Amino acid sequence: MGAAVADDAFDFRPGAQVPLQGSAGQTAATFAIASAAYRDDPAAKIEEANNEWHASEVKKGVWSLFAPNLGEAFSRAVQVRMLGGGRKPLIQSFGTEPQVVVEHCLAATRIRRQRDALLTLVTVLFGVVFLPGFLLWLLTFQLRRTSNNKVARAEKATAEAAAGEAKTAARAKERKVRGTAALTTALLAVVGVAVVIVLIRLPFAGGWAWYLRASFVLPLVGGFWARQICERTARDLRERWDALLSGGGIGAKIPEAVPGSPGETSAEQLRQSLARLSAEQQSNTVFYAGPKGILGMGTRWGSWQLAEDLVSVDPDKEIHPFRSWDVVRAIHDQLKLLERKQLHTGGFPRPSVEHWIVSPIGENAKGVARPTGEDVDAYRIKSHEIQRICNDQQFGSGDRHYLGVQFTLWDGQLVITMLVTVTVLHDTLRIEVTGHALGPVNSLFTSKPAPKTKEVSKSVRFWETTTKTLPLIDADEVVRIAVRAPLTWYPPLLDYLGGRLTLPEPFGLRHAWADQPWRHRFMADDALRTATPVLRVVHAAAFRVLKEHGVDTEKFGNRSGVLSGLVQDPTPRKADVYDA
């Protein structure tokens, strides 16, 4: 949806537009995803978090020395995708607050840009001014980086190779790569010795001789200052990473999103983009993508259908007319009371009950289109249109109506959604209840920062080893950050040179990196236990409406008893994958 009236209407409504960071039930998943903005792992590591249906990919650039790390690539990709001017519609992130994640991406980018401003000054004074030596040192680190990457790839191939000839070939390749790396190291050593000899006895004298000497020495001095700057920023980013996962949740500071005067158009555009993001998160339109299920809610794991003929309880009288919406409204009112119970013991938390409009899209669709027009207000379909769809669009093409009750559990790591749809075809009333479960975010996002260590042999007892703590930033990382720093003012150039992260489409922060809940016993139990009470409440509410309108509910009751037994089957299934 482009610059629709809905967006502007939401943007200028009175009241708070920024969701509170600490809202109940959603902080763990939100902060886990937000922590990726501060991480210093290799960017390719995020591919380990890909799930069955959605895969992110790191596109390589033309020069590996400019490659971004995970935090840089993630922050850049999320900002462009969720705040870009011509961005496509997003999938809702149930169980998380996407605006908080985006704010942390903006805050992490701001911290890095402050660092890069200082590094740019250091690079100009100690690098560009003394260009000959600076280029030689860059070439040295590029060769070393290339050798290290080849060794790492060879070791990974050996670890993943199957037994037999493939493993033997992989080991042979690893030995060859290690030999090449050793040769490269020896060549660099020879070059270093040659540089020292040239510096001691140059073939010419005068000012140029001293300039040449300085051009090889002063980049090292600049590297020392650059390392101090990088170390300070790295500690700051890691503290924020750790605080998010520890539950403290350091607030994201983004002063660039607060206009200081009417003329600050960029700040105003950013503020409106954040407001639009929050409005889209509250949309009541979702998308069904075949075997992938309803995007953002997880795949459908169970389905229970009650379908019987509408027969008058009095053969001499006709049933009183009613519509699907009458049954849906009665179910809606009863689902809101799920938290109430007769016994003073644990039970359901307060559920979220919502009328959803489900639009079908292709299984491999790369985008969605949100509805527009006079029946839409701030990305939400209005009540009268929801009633029309519920009563009229039950067969053939078009959107469908579902009544959903949603539980956000495990601090946002588990989202259980039970959807109810009521249809009447000829004289047959069908009430269908389906279960959807969205599991926890991948464990990659929940790992805390660990100190960089290395096992080394003891100086005296050389047969024993000890763990040595390494600096957060090594020389290779300082060079990588320093060469990227002068280009941060134009990110597309950095994307071309170093590569970028591509996000899975249609994109939503939550479902893109969600695991299945069935690997976690307690989460699986919560999902399975939800179905029985919800199903019985739905049937009880529907029967009351039927009785009020003179419908014989005996067959409905018998069928409901059968379903009450079937719903207790403890096995989740892939209900969206039809075996036909």
ROSE-688586 format. One record per residue (C-alpha): residue number from 0; residue in one letter; x, y, z. Coordinates in steps of 0.25 Angstrom, whole numbers, plus 2048, in hexadecimal, padded with zeros to 3 digits. Example, Ala and Ser with C-alpha at 12.3 -4.5 7.8 and 13.67 -1.06 7.14 Angstrom:
<recs>
i 0 aa a east 831 north 7EE up 81F
i 1 aa s east 837 north 7FC up 81D
</recs>
This chain:
<recs>
i 0 aa m east 800 north 800 up 800
i 1 aa g east 806 north 80D up 7FC
i 2 aa a east 803 north 81B up 802
i 3 aa a east 7F5 north 817 up 805
i 4 aa v east 7EB north 81F up 80D
i 5 aa a east 7EB north 814 up 817
i 6 aa d east 7FA north 818 up 81A
i 7 aa d east 7F7 north 827 up 81C
i 8 aa a east 7EB north 824 up 824
i 9 aa f east 7F2 north 81C up 82E
i 10 aa d east 7FE north 825 up 82F
i 11 aa f east 7F7 north 831 up 833
i 12 aa r east 7EE north 82A up 83D
i 13 aa p east 7EF north 82F up 84C
i 14 aa g east 7F5 north 826 up 856
i 15 aa a east 802 north 81E up 857
i 16 aa q east 807 north 818 up 84A
i 17 aa v east 814 north 812 up 84F
i 18 aa p east 812 north 804 up 856
i 19 aa l east 818 north 802 up 864
i 20 aa q east 824 north 7FA up 864
i 21 aa g east 821 north 7F3 up 870
i 22 aa s east 813 north 7EE up 86D
i 23 aa a east 80F north 7E1 up 873
i 24 aa g east 811 north 7D4 up 86D
i 25 aa q east 81A north 7D9 up 861
i 26 aa t east 827 north 7DD up 866
i 27 aa a east 830 north 7D0 up 864
i 28 aa a east 82D north 7CE up 856
i 29 aa t east 82E north 7DD up 852
i 30 aa f east 83B north 7DF up 859
i 31 aa a east 841 north 7D2 up 854
i 32 aa i east 83E north 7D7 up 846
i 33 aa a east 843 north 7E5 up 849
i 34 aa s east 850 north 7E0 up 84F
i 35 aa a east 854 north 7DC up 840
i 36 aa a east 857 north 7EB up 83E
i 37 aa y east 862 north 7EB up 848
i 38 aa r east 869 north 7DE up 844
i 39 aa d east 877 north 7DD up 83F
i 40 aa d east 876 north 7CE up 839
i 41 aa p east 879 north 7CC up 82A
i 42 aa a east 86D north 7CF up 822
i 43 aa a east 86B north 7C1 up 81C
i 44 aa k east 868 north 7BC up 82A
i 45 aa i east 859 north 7C1 up 828
i 46 aa e east 857 north 7B6 up 81E
i 47 aa e east 858 north 7AC up 829
i 48 aa a east 84B north 7B2 up 82E
i 49 aa n east 843 north 7AF up 821
i 50 aa n east 837 north 7A6 up 823
i 51 aa e east 82F north 79D up 81A
i 52 aa w east 827 north 7A8 up 813
i 53 aa h east 82F north 7B4 up 814
i 54 aa a east 83E north 7B7 up 810
i 55 aa s east 847 north 7C3 up 811
i 56 aa e east 854 north 7C4 up 809
i 57 aa v east 860 north 7CC up 80A
i 58 aa k east 864 north 7D1 up 7FC
i 59 aa k east 873 north 7D2 up 7FA
i 60 aa g east 879 north 7DF up 7F5
i 61 aa v east 885 north 7E1 up 7EC
i 62 aa w east 88F north 7E3 up 7F7
i 63 aa s east 88F north 7DB up 803
i 64 aa l east 897 north 7E6 up 80B
i 65 aa f east 88A north 7EE up 80B
i 66 aa a east 881 north 7E3 up 810
i 67 aa p east 877 north 7E6 up 81B
i 68 aa n east 876 north 7DF up 828
i 69 aa l east 868 north 7D9 up 82D
i 70 aa g east 864 north 7E6 up 834
i 71 aa e east 868 north 7EF up 829
i 72 aa a east 861 north 7E6 up 81E
i 73 aa f east 854 north 7E4 up 827
i 74 aa s east 852 north 7F3 up 82B
i 75 aa r east 854 north 7F7 up 81C
i 76 aa a east 84A north 7ED up 817
i 77 aa v east 83F north 7EF up 821
i 78 aa q east 840 north 7FE up 820
i 79 aa v east 83F north 7FE up 811
i 80 aa r east 834 north 7F3 up 811
i 81 aa m east 82B north 7F9 up 81C
i 82 aa l east 82D north 808 up 81A
i 83 aa g east 831 north 80A up 80C
i 84 aa g east 829 north 813 up 804
i 85 aa g east 824 north 809 up 7F9
i 86 aa r east 823 north 7FD up 802
i 87 aa k east 81A north 7F2 up 800
i 88 aa p east 80F north 7EE up 80B
i 89 aa l east 814 north 7E6 up 817
i 90 aa i east 80F north 7DA up 81E
i 91 aa q east 80A north 7DD up 82C
i 92 aa s east 814 north 7D8 up 837
i 93 aa f east 80B north 7D2 up 841
i 94 aa g east 812 north 7D0 up 84F
i 95 aa t east 81C north 7DB up 84C
i 96 aa e east 81C north 7EB up 84A
i 97 aa p east 823 north 7ED up 83D
i 98 aa q east 824 north 7FC up 83F
i 99 aa v east 82D north 7F9 up 84B
i 100 aa v east 836 north 7F0 up 843
i 101 aa v east 837 north 7FB up 838
i 102 aa e east 83A north 806 up 843
i 103 aa h east 846 north 7FD up 848
i 104 aa c east 84B north 7FB up 839
i 105 aa l east 84B north 80B up 838
i 106 aa a east 852 north 80C up 845
i 107 aa a east 85C north 802 up 842
i 108 aa t east 85F north 809 up 834
i 109 aa r east 860 north 816 up 83B
i 110 aa i east 86B north 811 up 845
i 111 aa r east 872 north 80B up 839
i 112 aa r east 872 north 818 up 831
i 113 aa q east 877 north 820 up 83D
i 114 aa r east 883 north 816 up 83D
i 115 aa d east 884 north 817 up 82E
i 116 aa a east 885 north 826 up 82F
i 117 aa l east 891 north 825 up 838
i 118 aa l east 897 north 81A up 830
i 119 aa t east 896 north 822 up 823
i 120 aa l east 89E north 82D up 829
i 121 aa v east 8A9 north 823 up 82D
i 122 aa t east 8A8 north 81C up 81F
i 123 aa v east 8AA north 82A up 818
i 124 aa l east 8B6 north 82F up 821
i 125 aa f east 8BD north 822 up 822
i 126 aa g east 8B9 north 81A up 816
i 127 aa v east 8B5 north 823 up 80A
i 128 aa v east 8C0 north 82D up 80D
i 129 aa f east 8CA north 822 up 80D
i 130 aa l east 8C4 north 81A up 801
i 131 aa p east 8CF north 811 up 7FD
i 132 aa g east 8D2 north 80A up 80A
i 133 aa f east 8C3 north 80A up 80D
i 134 aa l east 8C0 north 803 up 800
i 135 aa l east 8CB north 7F9 up 803
i 136 aa w east 8C5 north 7F6 up 811
i 137 aa l east 8B7 north 7F4 up 80B
i 138 aa l east 8BD north 7EA up 801
i 139 aa t east 8C3 north 7E3 up 80C
i 140 aa f east 8B7 north 7E1 up 814
i 141 aa q east 8AF north 7DE up 808
i 142 aa l east 8B8 north 7D2 up 804
i 143 aa r east 8B8 north 7CD up 813
i 144 aa r east 8A8 north 7CE up 813
i 145 aa t east 8A7 north 7C7 up 806
i 146 aa s east 8B0 north 7BC up 80C
i 147 aa n east 8A9 north 7BB up 819
i 148 aa n east 89B north 7BA up 811
i 149 aa k east 8A0 north 7AE up 809
i 150 aa v east 8A5 north 7A7 up 815
i 151 aa a east 898 north 7A9 up 81C
i 152 aa r east 890 north 7A4 up 810
i 153 aa a east 899 north 798 up 80E
i 154 aa e east 897 north 794 up 81D
i 155 aa k east 888 north 795 up 81C
i 156 aa a east 888 north 78D up 80F
i 157 aa t east 890 north 782 up 816
i 158 aa a east 887 north 782 up 822
i 159 aa e east 87B north 781 up 81A
i 160 aa a east 880 north 777 up 810
i 161 aa a east 87B north 769 up 810
i 162 aa a east 884 north 75D up 813
i 163 aa g east 88C north 756 up 808
i 164 aa e east 891 north 75D up 7FB
i 165 aa a east 88A north 76A up 7FE
i 166 aa k east 890 north 76C up 80C
i 167 aa t east 89E north 768 up 806
i 168 aa a east 89D north 772 up 7FB
i 169 aa a east 898 north 77D up 805
i 170 aa r east 8A4 north 77A up 80E
i 171 aa a east 8AE north 77B up 802
i 172 aa k east 8A7 north 788 up 7FE
i 173 aa e east 8A9 north 78D up 80C
i 174 aa r east 8B8 north 789 up 80C
i 175 aa k east 8BA north 790 up 7FF
i 176 aa v east 8B3 north 79D up 804
i 177 aa r east 8BB north 79D up 811
i 178 aa g east 8C8 north 79C up 808
i 179 aa t east 8C3 north 7A8 up 800
i 180 aa a east 8C1 north 7AF up 80D
i 181 aa a east 8CE north 7AC up 812
i 182 aa l east 8D5 north 7B0 up 805
i 183 aa t east 8CD north 7BD up 806
i 184 aa t east 8D2 north 7C0 up 814
i 185 aa a east 8E0 north 7BD up 810
i 186 aa l east 8DF north 7C7 up 804
i 187 aa l east 8D9 north 7D2 up 80D
i 188 aa a east 8E5 north 7D0 up 816
i 189 aa v east 8EF north 7D1 up 80B
i 190 aa v east 8E7 north 7DE up 806
i 191 aa g east 8E8 north 7E3 up 815
i 192 aa v east 8F7 north 7E1 up 815
i 193 aa a east 8F9 north 7E7 up 808
i 194 aa v east 8F1 north 7F4 up 80D
i 195 aa v east 8FA north 7F5 up 819
i 196 aa i east 907 north 7F4 up 810
i 197 aa v east 901 north 7FE up 807
i 198 aa l east 8FE north 808 up 812
i 199 aa i east 90C north 807 up 818
i 200 aa r east 913 north 809 up 80B
i 201 aa l east 90A north 810 up 800
i 202 aa p east 90F north 812 up 7F2
i 203 aa f east 90D north 821 up 7F3
i 204 aa a east 90E north 82C up 7FE
i 205 aa g east 907 north 839 up 801
i 206 aa g east 8F8 north 83C up 805
i 207 aa w east 8F2 north 830 up 7FD
i 208 aa a east 8FB north 826 up 804
i 209 aa w east 8F6 north 82B up 812
i 210 aa y east 8E8 north 82B up 80C
i 211 aa l east 8E9 north 81D up 807
i 212 aa r east 8EE north 818 up 815
i 213 aa a east 8E3 north 81F up 81C
i 214 aa s east 8D9 north 819 up 812
i 215 aa f east 8DD north 80B up 817
i 216 aa v east 8DD north 80F up 826
i 217 aa l east 8D2 north 819 up 829
i 218 aa p east 8C7 north 810 up 824
i 219 aa l east 8CB north 807 up 82F
i 220 aa v east 8C9 north 812 up 839
i 221 aa g east 8BC north 815 up 833
i 222 aa g east 8B8 north 806 up 835
i 223 aa f east 8BB north 808 up 844
i 224 aa w east 8B2 north 813 up 845
i 225 aa a east 8A7 north 80C up 83D
i 226 aa r east 8A8 north 800 up 845
i 227 aa q east 8A5 north 808 up 852
i 228 aa i east 899 north 80E up 84B
i 229 aa c east 894 north 801 up 846
i 230 aa e east 896 north 7FA up 854
i 231 aa r east 88E north 805 up 85B
i 232 aa t east 882 north 803 up 851
i 233 aa a east 883 north 7F4 up 851
i 234 aa r east 882 north 7F4 up 861
i 235 aa d east 876 north 7FE up 860
i 236 aa l east 86F north 7F5 up 855
i 237 aa r east 871 north 7E8 up 85D
i 238 aa e east 86C north 7EE up 86A
i 239 aa r east 85F north 7F2 up 863
i 240 aa w east 85E north 7E4 up 85D
i 241 aa d east 860 north 7DE up 86A
i 242 aa a east 856 north 7E7 up 871
i 243 aa l east 84B north 7E4 up 867
i 244 aa l east 84C north 7D5 up 869
i 245 aa s east 84D north 7D7 up 878
i 246 aa g east 840 north 7DD up 879
i 247 aa g east 845 north 7EB up 87C
i 248 aa g east 842 north 7F1 up 86F
i 249 aa i east 84B north 7FD up 86D
i 250 aa g east 842 north 807 up 865
i 251 aa a east 845 north 80B up 857
i 252 aa k east 849 north 819 up 855
i 253 aa i east 845 north 81F up 848
i 254 aa p east 844 north 82E up 849
i 255 aa e east 844 north 82E up 839
i 256 aa a east 836 north 82A up 83A
i 257 aa v east 831 north 836 up 842
i 258 aa p east 82F north 843 up 83A
i 259 aa g east 835 north 84F up 840
i 260 aa s east 82F north 859 up 837
i 261 aa p east 825 north 858 up 82B
i 262 aa g east 830 north 859 up 821
i 263 aa e east 836 north 84B up 825
i 264 aa t east 830 north 843 up 81A
i 265 aa s east 839 north 837 up 81C
i 266 aa a east 835 north 835 up 82B
i 267 aa e east 826 north 837 up 828
i 268 aa q east 827 north 82D up 81D
i 269 aa l east 82E north 823 up 827
i 270 aa r east 823 north 826 up 831
i 271 aa q east 818 north 823 up 827
i 272 aa s east 81E north 816 up 823
i 273 aa l east 81F north 811 up 831
i 274 aa a east 810 north 815 up 833
i 275 aa r east 80D north 80E up 826
i 276 aa l east 814 north 802 up 82B
i 277 aa s east 80C north 801 up 838
i 278 aa a east 7FF north 803 up 830
i 279 aa e east 802 north 7F8 up 827
i 280 aa q east 805 north 7EF up 833
i 281 aa q east 7F7 north 7F1 up 838
i 282 aa s east 7F1 north 7ED up 82A
i 283 aa n east 7E6 north 7E3 up 82B
i 284 aa t east 7E9 north 7DD up 81D
i 285 aa v east 7F2 north 7D1 up 81C
i 286 aa f east 7F6 north 7C8 up 810
i 287 aa y east 7F5 north 7B9 up 80E
i 288 aa a east 800 north 7B3 up 806
i 289 aa g east 7FD north 7A5 up 804
i 290 aa p east 806 north 79B up 80B
i 291 aa k east 80D north 7A7 up 812
i 292 aa g east 800 north 7A9 up 819
i 293 aa i east 7FB north 7B7 up 81E
i 294 aa l east 808 north 7C0 up 81D
i 295 aa g east 80C north 7C5 up 82B
i 296 aa m east 803 north 7BB up 832
i 297 aa g east 80B north 7AE up 82F
i 298 aa t east 806 north 7A2 up 828
i 299 aa r east 7F9 north 79B up 82B
i 300 aa w east 7FB north 78F up 834
i 301 aa g east 7EC north 78B up 836
i 302 aa s east 7DE north 78C up 831
i 303 aa w east 7D1 north 788 up 837
i 304 aa q east 7C4 north 78A up 82F
i 305 aa l east 7B6 north 789 up 833
i 306 aa a east 7AC north 788 up 828
i 307 aa e east 79D north 784 up 829
i 308 aa d east 790 north 788 up 823
i 309 aa l east 787 north 793 up 828
i 310 aa v east 77A north 78C up 82C
i 311 aa s east 76F north 793 up 834
i 312 aa v east 76D north 78D up 842
i 313 aa d east 75D north 78E up 83F
i 314 aa p east 75A north 787 up 832
i 315 aa d east 74E north 790 up 831
i 316 aa k east 756 north 79D up 832
i 317 aa e east 761 north 7A3 up 82A
i 318 aa i east 76E north 7A7 up 830
i 319 aa h east 770 north 7B6 up 833
i 320 aa p east 779 north 7BC up 829
i 321 aa f east 787 north 7C0 up 82D
i 322 aa r east 794 north 7C3 up 826
i 323 aa s east 7A3 north 7BE up 828
i 324 aa w east 7A6 north 7CB up 82F
i 325 aa d east 79C north 7C8 up 83A
i 326 aa v east 7A3 north 7BB up 83E
i 327 aa v east 7B1 north 7C2 up 83D
i 328 aa r east 7AD north 7CD up 846
i 329 aa a east 7A8 north 7C3 up 851
i 330 aa i east 7B5 north 7BB up 84F
i 331 aa h east 7BD north 7C8 up 850
i 332 aa d east 7B7 north 7CC up 85D
i 333 aa q east 7B9 north 7BE up 864
i 334 aa l east 7C8 north 7BE up 85F
i 335 aa k east 7CA north 7CB up 867
i 336 aa l east 7C7 north 7C3 up 873
i 337 aa l east 7D1 north 7B8 up 872
i 338 aa e east 7D9 north 7BE up 87D
i 339 aa r east 7CE north 7BC up 887
i 340 aa k east 7CD north 7AE up 88E
i 341 aa q east 7C6 north 7A7 up 89A
i 342 aa l east 7D2 north 7A2 up 8A1
i 343 aa h east 7DC north 7AB up 8A8
i 344 aa t east 7E8 north 7A5 up 8A0
i 345 aa g east 7F0 north 7A9 up 894
i 346 aa g east 7EA north 7AB up 886
i 347 aa f east 7EA north 7B3 up 87A
i 348 aa p east 7EF north 7C1 up 87A
i 349 aa r east 7E7 north 7CC up 874
i 350 aa p east 7E6 north 7C9 up 865
i 351 aa s east 7E5 north 7D2 up 859
i 352 aa v east 7D9 north 7D0 up 851
i 353 aa e east 7D9 north 7D6 up 843
i 354 aa h east 7D1 north 7D5 up 836
i 355 aa w east 7DA north 7D1 up 82B
i 356 aa i east 7D9 north 7D3 up 81C
i 357 aa v east 7E1 north 7C8 up 815
i 358 aa s east 7E6 north 7CB up 807
i 359 aa p east 7EB north 7BF up 7FF
i 360 aa i east 7F9 north 7C0 up 7F8
i 361 aa g east 802 north 7B7 up 7F0
i 362 aa e east 80B north 7AE up 7F8
i 363 aa n east 817 north 7B4 up 7F2
i 364 aa a east 812 north 7C2 up 7F1
i 365 aa k east 81D north 7CD up 7F3
i 366 aa g east 814 north 7D7 up 7F8
i 367 aa v east 806 north 7DB up 7FD
i 368 aa a east 7FC north 7E6 up 7FB
i 369 aa r east 7F4 north 7EC up 806
i 370 aa p east 7E6 north 7F1 up 803
i 371 aa t east 7E3 north 7FF up 801
i 372 aa g east 7D7 north 808 up 7FF
i 373 aa e east 7CB north 80E up 807
i 374 aa d east 7C9 north 801 up 80F
i 375 aa v east 7D8 north 801 up 815
i 376 aa d east 7DC north 80B up 820
i 377 aa a east 7EB north 80B up 824
i 378 aa y east 7ED north 7FD up 81E
i 379 aa r east 7E1 north 7F7 up 825
i 380 aa i east 7D5 north 7F2 up 81E
i 381 aa k east 7C8 north 7F9 up 824
i 382 aa s east 7BE north 7F2 up 82C
i 383 aa h east 7B3 north 7F2 up 821
i 384 aa e east 7BC north 7EC up 817
i 385 aa i east 7C0 north 7E1 up 820
i 386 aa q east 7B1 north 7DE up 822
i 387 aa r east 7AE north 7DE up 813
i 388 aa i east 7BA north 7D4 up 811
i 389 aa c east 7B6 north 7CB up 81C
i 390 aa n east 7A8 north 7CA up 817
i 391 aa d east 7AA north 7CA up 808
i 392 aa q east 7B8 north 7C5 up 804
i 393 aa q east 7B7 north 7B7 up 808
i 394 aa f east 7B8 north 7B0 up 7FA
i 395 aa g east 7C1 north 7B3 up 7EE
i 396 aa s east 7CB north 7BE up 7EC
i 397 aa g east 7CE north 7C9 up 7F6
i 398 aa d east 7D3 north 7CB up 804
i 399 aa r east 7CD north 7C3 up 810
i 400 aa h east 7CA north 7C7 up 81E
i 401 aa y east 7D0 north 7C0 up 82A
i 402 aa l east 7CE north 7C3 up 839
i 403 aa g east 7DB north 7C1 up 840
i 404 aa v east 7DF north 7BF up 84F
i 405 aa q east 7EE north 7C1 up 851
i 406 aa f east 7F7 north 7BE up 85D
i 407 aa t east 804 north 7C4 up 85E
i 408 aa l east 80C north 7BC up 867
i 409 aa w east 81B north 7B9 up 86C
i 410 aa d east 81E north 7C8 up 86C
i 411 aa g east 81A north 7C9 up 85D
i 412 aa q east 822 north 7BC up 859
i 413 aa l east 815 north 7B4 up 856
i 414 aa v east 808 north 7B9 up 84F
i 415 aa i east 7FC north 7B0 up 84F
i 416 aa t east 7F1 north 7B4 up 846
i 417 aa m east 7E4 north 7AD up 845
i 418 aa l east 7DB north 7B1 up 839
i 419 aa v east 7CC north 7AF up 838
i 420 aa t east 7C4 north 7B0 up 82B
i 421 aa v east 7B5 north 7AE up 829
i 422 aa t east 7AF north 7AB up 81C
i 423 aa v east 7A1 north 7A8 up 817
i 424 aa l east 79F north 7A1 up 80A
i 425 aa h east 791 north 79D up 806
i 426 aa d east 78C north 797 up 813
i 427 aa t east 799 north 793 up 819
i 428 aa l east 7A0 north 79B up 824
i 429 aa r east 7AF north 798 up 825
i 430 aa i east 7B7 north 79D up 831
i 431 aa e east 7C6 north 79B up 82F
i 432 aa v east 7D1 north 79D up 83A
i 433 aa t east 7E0 north 79D up 836
i 434 aa g east 7EC north 79E up 83E
i 435 aa h east 7F9 north 7A6 up 83A
i 436 aa a east 805 north 7A7 up 842
i 437 aa l east 811 north 7B0 up 840
i 438 aa g east 81E north 7AB up 847
i 439 aa p east 829 north 7B2 up 84E
i 440 aa v east 834 north 7BA up 846
i 441 aa n east 840 north 7B2 up 842
i 442 aa s east 84A north 7B0 up 84D
i 443 aa l east 854 north 7B8 up 845
i 444 aa f east 84D north 7C5 up 84A
i 445 aa t east 84D north 7C0 up 858
i 446 aa s east 85C north 7BE up 85A
i 447 aa k east 863 north 7C8 up 863
i 448 aa p east 870 north 7CE up 85F
i 449 aa a east 87C north 7C5 up 863
i 450 aa p east 88A north 7CA up 865
i 451 aa k east 894 north 7C6 up 859
i 452 aa t east 89D north 7BC up 85E
i 453 aa k east 8A8 north 7B3 up 859
i 454 aa e east 8AF north 7A6 up 85F
i 455 aa v east 8BE north 7A8 up 860
i 456 aa s east 8C9 north 79F up 866
i 457 aa k east 8CF north 7A3 up 873
i 458 aa s east 8DD north 7A8 up 873
i 459 aa v east 8E3 north 79F up 87D
i 460 aa r east 8DA north 793 up 87D
i 461 aa f east 8D9 north 793 up 86E
i 462 aa w east 8D1 north 786 up 86E
i 463 aa e east 8C5 north 78D up 874
i 464 aa t east 8BC north 798 up 86E
i 465 aa t east 8B6 north 7A4 up 874
i 466 aa t east 8AB north 7AD up 86F
i 467 aa k east 8AF north 7BB up 86B
i 468 aa t east 8A5 north 7C7 up 869
i 469 aa l east 8A7 north 7CE up 85C
i 470 aa p east 8A4 north 7DD up 85A
i 471 aa l east 896 north 7E0 up 854
i 472 aa i east 89C north 7E6 up 848
i 473 aa d east 8A8 north 7E0 up 840
i 474 aa a east 8B0 north 7E7 up 836
i 475 aa d east 8A8 north 7E1 up 82A
i 476 aa e east 89B north 7E6 up 830
i 477 aa v east 8A1 north 7F4 up 832
i 478 aa v east 8A5 north 7F5 up 824
i 479 aa r east 898 north 7F0 up 81F
i 480 aa i east 890 north 7FB up 827
i 481 aa a east 89A north 806 up 823
i 482 aa v east 899 north 804 up 814
i 483 aa r east 88A north 803 up 815
i 484 aa a east 889 north 810 up 81E
i 485 aa p east 88B north 81B up 813
i 486 aa l east 880 north 814 up 80B
i 487 aa t east 875 north 814 up 815
i 488 aa w east 86F north 821 up 810
i 489 aa y east 86A north 819 up 804
i 490 aa p east 866 north 80B up 808
i 491 aa p east 862 north 806 up 7FA
i 492 aa l east 871 north 806 up 7F6
i 493 aa l east 875 north 7FE up 802
i 494 aa d east 86A north 7F4 up 7FE
i 495 aa y east 870 north 7F3 up 7F1
i 496 aa l east 87F north 7F2 up 7F6
i 497 aa g east 87C north 7E9 up 802
i 498 aa g east 86F north 7E2 up 800
i 499 aa r east 862 north 7E2 up 807
i 500 aa l east 857 north 7DA up 80E
i 501 aa t east 84B north 7D7 up 806
i 502 aa l east 83E north 7D4 up 80F
i 503 aa p east 834 north 7C9 up 80B
i 504 aa e east 827 north 7CE up 805
i 505 aa p east 81C north 7D0 up 808
i 506 aa f east 824 north 7D6 up 814
i 507 aa g east 820 north 7D7 up 823
i 508 aa l east 829 north 7D7 up 82E
i 509 aa r east 823 north 7CD up 837
i 510 aa h east 820 north 7C1 up 82D
i 511 aa a east 82D north 7C3 up 825
i 512 aa w east 835 north 7BC up 830
i 513 aa a east 82B north 7B4 up 838
i 514 aa d east 82E north 7A6 up 83C
i 515 aa q east 823 north 79B up 83D
i 516 aa p east 81E north 79B up 84C
i 517 aa w east 81D north 78B up 84B
i 518 aa r east 82C north 78A up 84F
i 519 aa h east 828 north 790 up 85D
i 520 aa r east 820 north 787 up 865
i 521 aa f east 819 north 792 up 86E
i 522 aa m east 816 north 79B up 862
i 523 aa a east 810 north 78F up 85A
i 524 aa d east 808 north 78B up 866
i 525 aa d east 802 north 79A up 867
i 526 aa a east 7FE north 799 up 858
i 527 aa l east 7F8 north 78C up 859
i 528 aa r east 7F0 north 78F up 866
i 529 aa t east 7EA north 79C up 861
i 530 aa a east 7E2 north 795 up 856
i 531 aa t east 7D8 north 78D up 85F
i 532 aa p east 7D2 north 799 up 868
i 533 aa v east 7D2 north 7A2 up 85C
i 534 aa l east 7CA north 798 up 853
i 535 aa r east 7C0 north 795 up 85E
i 536 aa v east 7BE north 7A4 up 861
i 537 aa v east 7BC north 7A6 up 852
i 538 aa h east 7B2 north 79B up 851
i 539 aa a east 7AA north 79F up 85E
i 540 aa a east 7A9 north 7AD up 858
i 541 aa a east 7A4 north 7A8 up 84B
i 542 aa f east 79A north 79F up 851
i 543 aa r east 794 north 7AA up 859
i 544 aa v east 791 north 7B2 up 84D
i 545 aa l east 78B north 7A6 up 845
i 546 aa k east 782 north 7A3 up 851
i 547 aa e east 77D north 7B2 up 851
i 548 aa h east 77A north 7B1 up 842
i 549 aa g east 772 north 7A3 up 844
i 550 aa v east 77D north 79A up 83E
i 551 aa d east 77D north 78C up 842
i 552 aa t east 78B north 78A up 849
i 553 aa e east 78B north 77B up 84B
i 554 aa k east 794 north 777 up 840
i 555 aa f east 79D north 783 up 842
i 556 aa g east 79E north 77F up 850
i 557 aa n east 7A2 north 770 up 84C
i 558 aa r east 7AC north 775 up 842
i 559 aa s east 7B2 north 77F up 84C
i 560 aa g east 7B4 north 773 up 856
i 561 aa v east 7BC north 76B up 84B
i 562 aa l east 7C4 north 778 up 849
i 563 aa s east 7C7 north 779 up 858
i 564 aa g east 7CD north 76C up 857
i 565 aa l east 7D5 north 76E up 84B
i 566 aa v east 7DB north 77B up 84F
i 567 aa q east 7E2 north 774 up 85B
i 568 aa d east 7EB north 76D up 851
i 569 aa p east 7F9 north 771 up 855
i 570 aa t east 7FF north 771 up 848
i 571 aa p east 801 north 77E up 840
i 572 aa r east 800 north 77D up 831
i 573 aa k east 803 north 785 up 824
i 574 aa a east 7F4 north 788 up 821
i 575 aa d east 7F8 north 792 up 816
i 576 aa v east 7FF north 787 up 80E
i 577 aa y east 7F4 north 77F up 807
i 578 aa d east 7F8 north 771 up 804
i 579 aa a east 7F0 north 770 up 7F7
</recs>
